[in-house]
């Protein structure tokens, strides 16, 4: 079995089960030394959800090291076959191994565990290591979007942002507060809480329509 840490839409067990239906032992954990950041172009937003590739609102969420931050994530185990489905869904990320600790509810919550988590990549490494031929890159990215995948000027895709926030909120106030305060825009400076406070159209995220699915192969 492979252990996975989820920090965005995977905070929702229902969303996780869309890709990993046989997951086991879904629980909340802390991952020290990382923060979330909306700095990756979400190709699926363009290919399946109607996003304009020329818009700035096309970012999905990644992670990056931050020694002063601890993010609350989900963690679960899955078979190798199910992990391959998740690997395909998250193809544009780099998978890393992180240390986790149970959030609460257990006498051994302070003991470290290990999990695989998606993190930041670079355009060059993605082309060299994940899309080894120009044809594969064209199939996965180029037919939908021309430009760098990892950027410092993009903003969250609203429907996906709402879904992530609602997924976090479904786990309780501590989790959604952590999401708001340990998540940054692509500039690496603006917290998600500050961005929402300064953007009136995002203020009602709790009640916003956030129907969001990951189509197969995306």
C-alpha positions in Angstrom: 0.0 0.0 0.0 1.1 3.6 -0.8 0.4 6.4 1.6 -0.7 9.8 0.1 -1.0 13.2 1.7 -3.6 15.5 0.1 -3.6 19.3 0.6 -6.2 20.7 -1.7 -9.3 19.0 -3.2 -8.0 15.8 -1.6 -9.1 17.2 1.7 -12.5 16.0 0.6 -12.8 12.2 1.0 -15.5 12.1 -1.6 -13.2 13.9 -4.2 -10.3 11.5 -3.3 -12.6 8.5 -3.8 -13.4 9.7 -7.3 -9.9 8.8 -8.3 -9.0 6.4 -5.6 -12.2 4.5 -4.8 -10.5 1.9 -2.7 -8.6 4.2 -0.4 -8.2 3.2 3.3 -7.8 5.0 6.6 -8.6 8.5 5.5 -7.5 10.9 8.3 -6.2 14.4 9.0 -2.5 15.0 9.5 0.0 17.9 9.9 2.8 18.3 7.4 5.5 20.5 8.9 7.9 22.5 6.7 5.5 23.2 3.7 3.0 25.8 2.5 0.5 25.8 -0.3 0.8 28.0 -3.3 -1.4 28.7 -6.3 1.3 28.9 -8.9 0.6 26.1 -11.4 -1.5 26.5 -14.5 -4.4 24.1 -14.3 -4.7 22.5 -17.7 -7.8 20.6 -16.8 -9.5 24.0 -16.1 -8.9 24.9 -19.7 -9.5 21.5 -21.3 -12.7 20.5 -19.4 -14.0 23.4 -17.3 -14.1 26.4 -19.7 -11.3 28.5 -18.4 -9.8 31.0 -20.8 -6.1 30.2 -21.3 -5.4 33.9 -21.6 -7.0 34.7 -18.2 -4.9 35.0 -15.1 -7.5 33.0 -13.1 -6.2 29.6 -14.1 -4.0 28.6 -11.1 -4.2 25.3 -9.2 -2.6 24.6 -5.9 0.8 23.2 -5.3 3.2 23.0 -2.3 6.6 24.3 -1.6 9.1 24.1 1.3 8.6 26.7 4.1 10.4 26.0 7.4 8.0 28.3 9.3 4.8 26.7 8.0 2.8 23.6 8.8 -0.1 22.6 6.6 -3.1 20.4 7.6 -3.6 17.6 5.0 -5.5 14.4 4.5 -3.7 11.1 4.5 -4.8 7.8 3.2 -3.4 4.5 1.9 -4.1 3.0 -1.6 -3.0 0.2 -3.8 -0.3 0.6 -6.4 -3.0 0.4 -9.1 -5.1 3.2 -7.5 -2.0 5.3 -7.0 -1.3 5.1 -10.7 -4.7 6.7 -11.4 -3.8 9.5 -8.9 -0.4 9.9 -10.5 -2.1 10.4 -13.9 -4.5 12.9 -12.4 -1.6 14.9 -10.9 0.8 14.3 -13.8 2.2 17.9 -13.9 3.4 17.8 -10.3 6.6 16.4 -8.7 5.9 13.7 -6.1 7.9 14.0 -2.9 8.0 12.1 0.4 7.1 14.1 3.5 6.8 13.4 7.2 3.3 13.7 8.7 1.8 13.6 12.2 -1.8 12.8 13.1 -3.7 16.0 13.8 -5.6 14.8 16.8 -7.6 12.0 18.4 -4.7 9.6 19.1 -2.2 9.0 21.8 0.5 8.5 19.2 -0.3 11.7 17.3 3.2 13.0 17.8 4.8 10.0 16.1 6.0 10.7 12.5 4.6 8.9 9.5 5.6 9.1 5.9 3.5 10.0 2.8 3.8 11.0 -0.8 2.7 14.5 -1.7 2.5 16.6 -4.8 4.9 19.5 -4.9 6.3 22.1 -7.3 8.1 21.3 -10.5 9.6 23.3 -13.3 8.7 23.5 -17.0 12.1 22.2 -18.0 12.0 19.2 -15.6 8.4 18.4 -16.6 9.3 18.3 -20.3 12.4 16.2 -19.7 11.1 13.8 -17.1 7.3 13.5 -17.6 6.8 14.3 -21.3 9.8 12.8 -22.9 8.7 13.5 -26.5 7.2 16.8 -28.0 4.2 14.8 -29.1 3.3 13.8 -25.6 3.7 17.3 -24.4 1.4 18.5 -27.2 -1.2 15.9 -26.2 -1.1 16.7 -22.5 -0.5 20.5 -22.6 0.2 22.2 -25.9 -3.2 21.6 -27.6 -4.8 23.5 -24.7 -2.3 26.1 -23.6 0.9 27.8 -24.8 3.1 29.2 -22.2 4.8 28.3 -18.9 3.0 26.0 -16.5 4.7 27.4 -13.4 4.1 31.1 -13.0 4.3 33.9 -10.5 1.5 36.1 -11.9 -1.6 33.8 -12.0 -4.6 33.6 -9.7 -6.7 30.7 -8.4 -9.4 29.3 -10.8 -12.5 30.4 -8.8 -14.5 27.1 -9.0 -11.6 25.0 -7.9 -10.7 27.5 -5.2 -14.3 27.3 -3.8 -14.1 23.5 -3.9 -10.8 23.4 -2.0 -12.1 25.9 0.6 -15.3 24.0 1.1 -13.4 20.7 1.3 -11.3 22.3 4.1 -14.3 23.8 5.8 -16.0 20.4 5.9 -13.2 19.2 8.1 -13.8 22.0 10.7 -12.7 25.5 11.6 -9.1 24.6 12.4 -8.6 23.1 8.9 -10.1 26.0 6.9 -8.2 28.6 9.0 -5.0 26.7 8.3 -5.9 26.6 4.6 -6.5 30.4 4.5 -3.3 31.3 6.4 -0.8 28.8 5.0 -1.8 29.2 1.3 -0.3 31.9 -0.9 -0.9 33.3 -4.4 1.7 32.7 -7.0 3.5 35.9 -6.0 4.6 34.0 -2.9 3.7 36.9 -0.6 -0.1 37.3 -0.6 -2.0 34.9 1.7 -5.2 33.4 0.5 -7.0 35.0 3.4 -5.8 38.5 2.3 -6.6 37.8 -1.3 -10.2 36.8 -0.5 -10.7 39.8 1.8 -9.6 42.1 -1.0 -11.7 40.4 -3.7 -15.4 41.0 -3.2 -16.6 38.3 -5.7 -14.9 35.6 -3.6 -16.4 36.7 -0.2 -19.3 34.2 -0.5 -17.2 31.1 -1.1 -19.0 29.2 1.7 -22.3 29.3 -0.3 -20.8 29.4 -3.9 -21.5 26.6 -6.3 -18.4 24.5 -6.3 -19.4 21.4 -8.3 -16.0 20.2 -9.5 -14.9 16.8 -10.8 -11.6 15.4 -12.2 -12.4 13.7 -15.5 -10.6 10.5 -16.2 -7.2 11.0 -17.6 -6.9 14.5 -16.3 
